[in-house]
Amino acid sequence: MATCTQRKMIVFPSKNELSEAMAEYTANLSAKFCKEKGLFTVVLSGGDLIDWLCKLVQPPYLNSIEWSKWHVFWVDERVCSWDDPDSNYKLAMDGFLSKVPIPNKNIYAIDKHYAVDGNAEHCAAVYQECLENLVKESIIPICSKTQYPQFDLQLLGMGPDGHMASLFPGHPQINVRDKWVTHITDSPKPPPRRITFTLPVINSASYNLMAVCDKEQAHAVAEIMKHNNMSLPSAHLSAQVETVWYLDQAAASML
Ligand SMILES: O=C(O)[C@H](O)[C@@H](O)[C@H](O)[C@H](O)COP(=O)(O)O
């Protein structure tokens, strides 16, 4: 897929500064979209990212963000119960969402019952149906350029193998274009069963922020930034308005 926007990269001295900047970036976009459209659609991933969102639940953001206008989604989710330690929903709830007044009805988790059944394909179809309904309700627009749903901001992380969401190198999900949400049953990162947005949906977002810390990711960061190694799924990340990579020193150490 062609890169729609230039990739911007900022290296921060530490995770703390990266966290600060991520909170400011998110808060600014929240203010912009709440003013323009009366709501803000935010897509979360799992992993360490949730820890780095800690600044958002502190002053000045805690009381200045219009939380009631947020609509929250997951770019990928593990197919397990909501209270399973593997659940990205649980991770975000415990570390972030339970601390801010976002209406429960605006938090779009994987279907509770189907997730327990463990049928990843069905969970993906049901999550896509949820998105389709929100398109009908005009909560999520369709991107006029790509014809896929267009979220305002996605906050993403990357694994040491260069995966983003649950799009893993050497796995076919990266090529899926006829769905908005697909599934995987043999994820190399446990747990094996997951659902994930497809690449065209990820790249239809207005803003994509990829946050990467630690030296385990340094090699993949260098492969993408220096060698444009397109076998790594994260190398395909783009956005309709802006794609930013926030790195700490360790993640940038091989650049
Ligand atoms: O469900 C997941 O596993 C995540 O959504 C995943 O895509 C994550 O963002 C990266 O693997 C980075 O994870 P870490 O921040 O834990 O390295």
The ligand as a MOL file (V3000), in Angstrom:
LIG
                    3D

  0  0  0     0  0            999 V3000
M  V30 BEGIN CTAB
M  V30 COUNTS 17 16 0 0 0
M  V30 BEGIN ATOM
M  V30 1 O -2.1270 -7.4550 21.6120 0
M  V30 2 C -0.9950 -7.1200 21.4800 0
M  V30 3 O -0.0730 -7.8900 21.6650 0
M  V30 4 C -0.6960 -5.7150 21.0850 0
M  V30 5 O -1.7310 -4.9600 20.6720 0
M  V30 6 C 0.5040 -5.6310 20.2030 0
M  V30 7 O 0.2750 -5.3630 18.8900 0
M  V30 8 C 1.4600 -4.6730 20.8420 0
M  V30 9 O 1.0880 -3.3630 20.5680 0
M  V30 10 C 2.8740 -4.9230 20.4060 0
M  V30 11 O 3.1510 -6.2850 20.4930 0
M  V30 12 C 3.8570 -4.1990 21.2960 0
M  V30 13 O 3.7430 -4.7680 22.5500 0
M  V30 14 P 4.7090 -4.3560 23.7330 0
M  V30 15 O 4.4560 -2.8980 23.9490 0
M  V30 16 O 4.2350 -5.1670 24.8830 0
M  V30 17 O 6.0800 -4.6520 23.2680 0
M  V30 END ATOM
M  V30 BEGIN BOND
M  V30 1 2 1 2
M  V30 2 1 2 3
M  V30 3 1 2 4
M  V30 4 1 4 5
M  V30 5 1 4 6
M  V30 6 1 6 7
M  V30 7 1 6 8
M  V30 8 1 8 9
M  V30 9 1 8 10
M  V30 10 1 10 11
M  V30 11 1 10 12
M  V30 12 1 12 13
M  V30 13 1 13 14
M  V30 14 2 14 15
M  V30 15 1 14 16
M  V30 16 1 14 17
M  V30 END BOND
M  V30 END CTAB
M  END
